[in-house]
């Protein structure tokens, strides 16, 4: 193969690598679409539950990449998203789910769709907080970033036993480099996509909170 052809081949490889969809790029795009819808919705438009679940399902891979420390979050998050996916076969929107549980007085009942929606919302916020901490430091280890994110979002709602188990698991977190390798990212590419998710997830989380507060449901 001549040098020109070889250079062309390498250029093609580089281009393919740059355009490869990674978990982070898929997540960022999905939440930007949800955020964009919320920003442009009319009074009669409501966020569809199936579209919400599709975006949330993509986030599961992030928990699995964090290993034992966030195994509790992964198991809970995946189970709750699965429940909402099943609910989407019956309920068209997030509002429909809440209104049915309000009517049946089952909003806070363990296993109810409304309670599971709150847990999924908490998972999205945990990833948002983790990304913010990840980007605020160049630490080789993720323990401090993950501990801060957990203490902000989840710890207030967990028992002492769960908090203790999570604290012990923090020592098993992958290093910064290992996490980036699992996500097929570099520091540079990950930063852009994490910031995209942070910005796009905020209005989605705020939208969910508003659904609860507008119905006078305590946010716990």
C-alpha positions, 0 to 999 in steps of 0.5 A: 500500500502506498503512503497516500493510501495509508494516510487516507486509511488512517484518516478514515480510522480517526474520523470513525473513532471521533464519530463513534457513539459512546455511552456518554454521547448517547446519554447526553444526546437523549437528555438534551432531547428531553430538555429541548422538549421541555423548553419548547412544550406548549401547555397541552404537551406532556413528557411521555413516559416511554421517551423518559424511560428510554433516556433513563435506561441509557444511564444504567451503564454508568452505574455498572462502570462504578463497580461495587460502591454503587452496586446498590444504586445500580440494582435499585435504579435498574429495577425502578426504570424497568418498572416504569418501562412496564408502566409506560405500556399503560400510562402515556405521561409522567403526569398520568402516573402521578395522578393515578397514584394520587387518586389511589392514595398510593404515592408513597406506597413501596413499589408504586410507580410514583415512588419508583419515579422519585428513585429514578430521579434521584439516580439521575441527580446522583450522576449529575452530582458525580459528573460535577465533582469529577470535573472539579478535580484532577484526582487520580482516585474517584473516592472523594468525588463519589463520596461528595456526590453520594452525601449530597444526593442519596445519604440523607435518605439512606439508613446508617447501614446503607451509608456504612456499606457505601462508604466501605465500597468507595475504596473499590471505585475504578480510578479516573483513567479506568473509568474513562477507559470503560466509557471509551472516552478521554479527559477531553471528550468526557468533559464535553459530554458530562457538561452536556448531561449536567446542563440537560438533566437539570431541567428534567429533574426540575420538571419531575420535582415540580410534578410532585410539588404541584400536587403537594407531595413531599419530596423525600 
